[in-house]
Amino acid sequence: MTVLHFTGIKGSGMSPLAQIMHDMGEQVQGSDIEQHFFTEDRLRERGITILPFDANNIEKDMTIIAGNAFGDDHAELVKARELGATIIRYHQFLGDLMKQYVSVAITGAHGKTSTTGLMAHVLAGYKPVSYLIGDGTGVGQADSHFFVAEACEYRRHFLAYHPDYAIMTNIDYDHPDYFTGVDDVFKAFEEMAQQVKKCIIACGDDEFLQQIQAPVPVVYYGFGEENDFQARNIVKTVEGTTFDVVIRNEFFHTFTIPMFGDHAILNALAVISLCHYESIPADIIQQQFEDFEGVKRRFTQTAIGDRILIDDYAHHPTEIRATLQSARQKYPERELIAIFQPHTFTRTQTFLQEFADCLLEADHVYLCDIFGSAREKAGTLKIQDLAERIENSQLLQLDEVGSLAAHGNAVYLFMGAGDVTKFQEAFEATLNTGETV
């Protein structure tokens, strides 16, 4: 059996893809840096070998799946070419795999991961599903009917996919190290739309998605009356959200979701829209909603005593606002403490004022040093540049997290796409040992 070797196996897409192939009976191994990432946990649960990067990992008869974060000059890829081994980029491999199933690609500037997780969970109540979620979760079933995959627009990688369905949650300017502006992002989504085979399901409340042109039907969902699938009579509580769904002005069903914030309603509407298109009964949809436990690093809650700690991947102003809105809905009587670690220097620079504006919606703000990335390790911008724009904000070092305890029974939101989880873990440790400052 050919060994599939994943170069960069801890990546948020690479890890779940490796899990899927392992589940389907393939012989899988991979390599990465030795630093721990939450995306590796489910690889280790499966007993998948994770090696340090080394050209000697590569053998001629392997198929190398190359992570998109690593260039062709990576030592393992250079060795693979020297040996004549097969090299396939992550997005190309995934695109070929999806063709074997009824494929659903979920894309958008925000909400991809949460919507992918919810979609996979709901569809699994109807027929077997394989799925790839950008929180490091992958499940593969050889007899799958559906294949649900998070499809990232960065560097237009999603153009490797030709899905049956595409869910488009929104269009917004992000990844300023690649896209020149929101118009460039829109062009990428227009290109993606041309490759969809059956139907596009898009948020009609998004002004850019309203303009999408495609060779297949475009079905819109949202709060506005012009949408094909509209949420009405919304009731928000500390337990979740209930709303009616109206399809082209005719009542369809009342749904209740154990989630919070307007974005959660929109994510659910996207799932309901696809399910209706696939003739999945409303009672199955509702049943699956009820026991959905969420995805990793998306409003993940931990209670320690009377304090609530929330781990969230929010790393763009739009996402931070959505996370704060969710917390206000669920915990209306508590103070919200934002602990934010910006991700990449270019994004922080581009949205410096927007970050300041959205963080001011929290009751107290703590800022951690900017986290670089594999493609951008340093920059001239400093975290102090953001702190100066947020009145009364404080800089937070790892060895100072115990000082957060002074806020008492608040809600502590640890937000960012880097390693902000280490601040939460340190805070949890201080609370559990009583060693607060």
C-alpha positions in Angstrom: 0.0 0.0 0.0 1.3 3.5 -0.9 2.1 5.6 2.1 0.5 9.1 2.1 2.9 11.5 3.7 1.5 14.8 4.7 4.1 17.6 4.8 2.7 20.1 7.3 0.3 17.6 8.8 -0.7 19.8 11.7 -2.3 22.4 9.4 -6.0 23.2 10.0 -6.9 21.6 6.7 -4.1 19.0 6.4 -4.8 17.4 9.8 -8.5 16.6 9.0 -7.6 15.4 5.5 -5.1 13.0 7.0 -7.7 11.8 9.4 -10.2 11.2 6.6 -7.7 9.2 4.6 -6.7 7.2 7.7 -10.4 6.5 8.3 -10.8 5.3 4.8 -8.1 2.7 5.3 -5.1 4.4 3.8 -1.6 4.3 5.4 -1.0 7.8 6.6 1.9 9.6 8.3 3.1 13.2 8.3 5.6 15.8 9.5 5.6 19.2 11.0 7.4 21.4 13.5 7.5 20.1 17.0 5.4 22.8 18.7 2.0 21.5 19.9 -1.1 22.6 18.0 -4.6 21.6 18.9 -5.1 20.3 15.4 -2.7 17.4 16.1 -4.8 15.9 19.0 -7.1 13.9 16.8 -4.2 12.6 14.7 -2.6 11.2 17.8 -5.9 9.7 19.0 -5.8 7.7 15.7 -2.2 6.7 16.2 -1.1 8.5 13.1 2.7 9.0 13.1 3.9 12.7 13.3 7.6 13.2 12.5 9.7 16.3 12.7 10.4 17.9 9.3 13.3 16.0 7.7 14.2 15.3 4.1 14.9 11.7 5.2 11.2 11.2 5.9 10.7 10.9 2.2 10.8 7.7 0.2 10.4 7.2 -3.5 7.2 5.1 -3.4 5.3 7.6 -1.2 2.6 10.1 -2.3 3.4 13.5 -0.7 0.5 15.7 0.2 2.0 19.2 0.5 0.6 21.8 2.8 -0.1 25.1 1.2 1.9 27.0 3.9 5.2 25.5 2.6 6.9 26.4 -0.7 8.4 24.2 -3.3 11.8 24.8 -1.6 10.9 22.9 1.5 13.5 20.2 2.2 11.0 17.4 2.1 9.5 18.5 -1.3 13.0 19.0 -2.8 13.8 15.4 -1.7 10.6 14.1 -3.1 11.3 15.6 -6.5 14.8 14.2 -6.4 13.4 10.7 -5.8 10.6 11.1 -8.3 7.9 10.7 -5.7 4.4 12.0 -6.4 3.7 15.4 -4.9 0.1 16.7 -4.7 -0.9 20.0 -3.1 -3.5 19.9 -0.4 -6.2 21.7 -2.3 -5.7 19.6 -5.4 -5.9 16.3 -3.5 -9.0 17.5 -1.7 -10.6 18.6 -4.9 -10.1 15.2 -6.5 -11.5 13.4 -3.4 -14.7 15.5 -3.3 -15.6 14.4 -6.8 -16.5 10.9 -5.6 -19.4 12.1 -3.5 -22.3 14.6 -3.4 -20.0 17.5 -2.4 -20.8 20.6 -0.4 -18.1 23.3 -0.3 -18.6 25.9 2.5 -16.8 29.2 1.9 -17.0 32.8 3.0 -14.8 35.3 4.8 -16.4 34.4 8.2 -18.5 31.5 9.5 -16.9 28.7 7.4 -15.9 26.4 10.2 -19.0 26.7 12.3 -21.3 26.2 9.3 -19.2 23.3 8.0 -19.5 21.6 11.4 -23.2 22.2 11.6 -23.8 21.0 8.1 -21.9 17.8 8.5 -23.7 17.1 11.8 -27.2 17.7 10.3 -26.6 15.7 7.1 -25.2 12.8 9.1 -28.7 12.4 10.5 -29.9 11.6 7.0 -27.1 9.7 5.2 -23.4 8.9 5.7 -21.1 11.9 5.6 -17.4 12.4 5.3 -16.3 15.9 6.3 -13.3 18.2 6.7 -13.6 21.1 9.2 -10.9 23.8 9.6 -10.9 23.3 13.4 -8.7 20.2 12.9 -11.6 17.7 12.6 -11.9 15.1 9.8 -14.0 12.0 9.5 -13.9 9.7 6.5 -16.4 7.0 5.5 -15.9 5.1 2.3 -19.6 4.6 1.9 -20.4 8.3 2.3 -23.2 9.9 0.3 -22.1 13.5 1.2 -18.7 15.1 1.5 -18.7 18.4 3.3 -15.6 20.5 3.2 -14.5 23.9 4.4 -13.2 25.7 1.4 -10.8 28.6 2.0 -10.6 31.6 -0.4 -7.0 32.4 0.6 -4.8 32.5 -2.5 -7.9 31.3 -4.4 -7.2 27.8 -3.2 -10.9 27.0 -3.4 -10.7 27.1 -7.2 -9.3 23.6 -7.0 -12.9 22.5 -6.1 -15.8 21.8 -8.4 -18.5 21.0 -5.8 -22.1 20.0 -6.3 -23.2 22.7 -3.8 -21.4 25.8 -2.6 -22.5 27.6 0.6 -21.3 31.2 0.5 -21.7 32.8 4.0 -20.4 36.3 3.2 -17.7 38.3 1.4 -15.4 40.6 3.4 -11.9 41.9 3.0 -9.4 39.6 4.8 -6.0 38.1 4.0 -4.5 41.5 3.1 -1.2 39.8 2.4 -2.8 38.4 -0.7 -6.0 40.1 -1.7 -5.8 43.7 -2.8 -9.2 44.7 -1.5 -12.8 43.5 -1.2 -13.3 43.7 -5.0 -10.5 41.2 -5.5 -12.1 38.9 -2.9 -15.4 39.3 -4.8 -13.7 38.3 -8.1 -12.4 35.2 -6.4 -15.9 34.2 -5.3 -17.2 34.9 -8.8 -14.6 32.5 -10.2 -15.6 29.9 -7.6 -19.3 30.3 -8.6 -18.6 29.3 -12.1 -17.4 25.9 -10.9 -20.4 24.8 -8.9 -22.4 22.0 -10.5 -25.9 22.1 -8.9 -26.7 25.1 -6.8 -25.2 28.0 -4.8 -26.7 28.8 -1.4 -25.7 32.3 -0.4 -26.5 34.9 2.3 -28.7 37.4 0.6 -28.1 40.0 3.3 -24.6 40.4 2.0 -24.4 43.1 -0.6 -21.6 41.4 -2.5 -23.2 38.0 -2.7 -26.4 39.6 -4.1 -24.3 40.4 -7.2 -22.9 36.8 -7.7 -23.4 35.6 -11.3 -23.4 31.8 -11.8 -24.4 29.1 -14.4 -26.5 27.4 -11.7 -29.4 28.5 -9.5 -28.4 30.9 -6.6 -30.7 30.4 -3.5 -30.6 33.2 -1.0 -31.1 33.0 2.8 -31.1 35.7 5.5 -33.2 38.1 7.5 -34.4 40.3 4.6 -37.8 39.7 3.0 -36.2 39.4 -0.4 -34.5 36.1 0.5 -35.8 32.7 -0.6 -35.2 31.4 2.9 -36.0 34.0 5.6 -35.8 33.9 9.4 -38.7 35.6 11.1 -40.2 35.9 14.6 -36.7 35.5 16.2 -36.7 34.8 20.0 -33.3 35.0 21.7 -32.8 33.5 25.2 -29.9 32.5 27.4 -30.6 28.9 26.3 -30.5 29.5 22.5 -32.5 30.9 19.7 -35.9 30.1 18.1 -37.1 31.3 14.8 -39.6 30.6 12.0 -38.3 29.8 8.5 -40.4 31.2 5.6 -39.6 29.9 2.1 -40.6 32.3 -0.6 -43.2 33.8 1.7 -44.7 30.5 2.8 -44.2 29.2 6.4 -42.0 26.1 6.5 -41.1 25.3 10.1 -40.1 26.6 13.5 -36.5 25.8 14.5 -34.6 26.1 17.8 -30.8 26.1 17.9 -28.6 25.8 21.0 -26.5 28.7 19.7 -26.3 32.5 20.1 -26.0 35.6 18.0 -27.3 36.6 14.6 -24.5 34.8 12.8 -25.6 31.5 14.3 -29.1 32.0 12.8 -27.6 32.6 9.4 -25.4 29.5 9.7 -28.5 27.5 10.5 -30.4 29.0 7.6 -27.7 27.9 5.2 -28.0 24.4 6.5 -31.8 24.4 6.3 -31.6 25.7 2.7 -29.4 22.9 1.5 -31.4 20.3 3.4 -34.6 21.5 1.8 -32.9 21.4 -1.6 -32.0 17.7 -0.8 -35.5 16.9 0.5 -34.3 16.2 4.0 -37.3 16.4 6.5 -37.5 19.3 8.9 -37.9 17.0 11.9 -34.5 15.4 11.1 -32.9 18.9 10.8 -34.3 20.0 14.2 -33.3 16.7 15.9 -29.7 17.2 14.7 -29.7 20.8 15.7 -30.6 19.9 19.3 -27.5 17.8 20.0 -24.9 19.8 18.0 -22.0 20.5 20.4 -20.2 23.0 18.2 -16.7 22.9 16.7 -13.3 23.5 18.3 -12.3 27.0 19.1 -15.6 28.5 18.2 -17.3 29.8 21.4 -15.9 26.8 23.3 -16.9 27.3 26.9 -15.2 26.2 30.2 -16.6 26.9 33.6 -14.2 27.2 36.6 -16.1 28.1 39.8 -18.3 31.0 38.9 -16.2 32.2 36.0 -16.9 31.4 32.4 -13.9 31.1 30.0 -14.6 31.1 26.2 -12.1 30.1 23.6 -12.8 31.5 20.2 -10.9 31.7 16.9 -12.2 35.3 16.1 -9.4 37.1 14.4 -11.2 39.7 12.3 -13.3 42.7 13.5 -16.5 41.2 12.1 -15.8 37.9 14.0 -15.0 39.6 17.2 -18.3 41.5 17.1 -20.2 38.3 16.5 -18.4 36.6 19.4 -19.2 39.5 21.7 -22.8 39.5 20.6 -23.1 35.8 21.4 -21.7 36.3 24.8 -24.1 39.2 25.5 -27.0 37.1 24.6 -26.0 34.1 26.7 -24.6 36.1 29.7 -26.5 39.4 29.7 -25.7 40.1 33.4 -22.0 39.5 33.3 -19.0 41.6 32.5 -17.2 40.7 29.2 -13.4 40.6 29.4 -11.8 40.4 26.0 -8.3 38.9 25.8 -7.2 39.4 22.2 -4.2 38.2 20.3 -4.0 39.7 16.8 -3.0 37.3 14.0 -0.5 38.4 11.4 1.0 41.9 11.1 -0.6 42.7 7.7 -4.1 42.0 9.0 -3.5 44.0 12.2 -2.2 46.9 10.3 -5.0 46.9 7.7 -7.8 46.7 10.3 -6.1 48.6 13.2 -8.9 51.0 13.8 -11.6 48.4 13.2 -10.1 46.1 15.8 -10.1 49.0 18.3 -13.7 49.9 17.6 -15.0 46.4 18.0 -13.0 45.6 21.1 -14.4 48.6 22.8 -17.7 46.7 22.9 -16.2 44.6 25.7 -16.2 45.8 29.3 -12.4 45.4 29.6 -9.7 44.7 27.0 -6.4 42.9 27.4 -4.0 42.6 24.4 -1.4 40.0 23.7 1.6 40.4 21.4 0.9 40.0 17.7 1.1 36.4 16.5 2.9 36.0 13.2 2.4 33.0 10.9 4.4 30.5 8.8 4.4 33.0 6.0 4.9 36.2 8.0 7.0 35.9 11.1 7.8 39.6 11.8 6.6 43.1 11.2 7.2 46.7 12.3 3.8 47.1 13.9 3.7 46.6 17.7 0.8 45.6 19.9 1.2 49.1 21.6 -0.1 50.6 18.3 -3.4 48.9 18.9 -3.4 49.6 22.6 -3.1 53.3 22.0 -6.5 53.2 20.2 -8.4 51.4 22.9 -8.9 53.5 26.0 -8.0 51.7 29.3 -6.8 48.6 27.5 -3.9 46.7 29.1 -1.1 44.6 27.6 -1.0 41.1 28.9 2.1 38.9 29.3 1.8 35.1 29.9 3.2 35.3 33.4 0.6 37.9 34.4 -2.6 36.1 33.5 -3.4 35.6 37.2 -4.3 39.3 37.3 -7.4 38.6 35.2 -9.0 36.9 38.3 -9.7 40.4 39.7 -12.7 40.6 37.5 -14.5 37.9 39.4 -17.4 36.0 37.9 -17.0 37.6 34.5 -17.0 36.0 31.0 -13.4 35.8 29.8 -13.2 35.7 25.9 -9.8 34.5 24.7 -9.8 35.4 21.0 -7.4 34.9 18.2 -6.1 32.6 15.5 -2.6 32.1 16.9 -1.7 30.5 20.2 -3.9 32.6 22.5 -5.1 29.3 24.0 -1.8 29.3 26.1 -3.1 32.4 27.9 -6.4 30.6 28.7 -4.5 27.4 29.8 -2.3 29.5 32.1 -5.3 31.3 33.5 -7.1 28.0 34.1 -4.0 26.7 35.9 -3.9 29.7 38.2 -7.6 29.5 39.0 -7.3 25.8 39.8 -4.4 26.3 42.1 -5.5 29.5 43.6 -2.3 31.3 42.6 -3.9 34.5 41.3 -2.1 37.8 41.5 
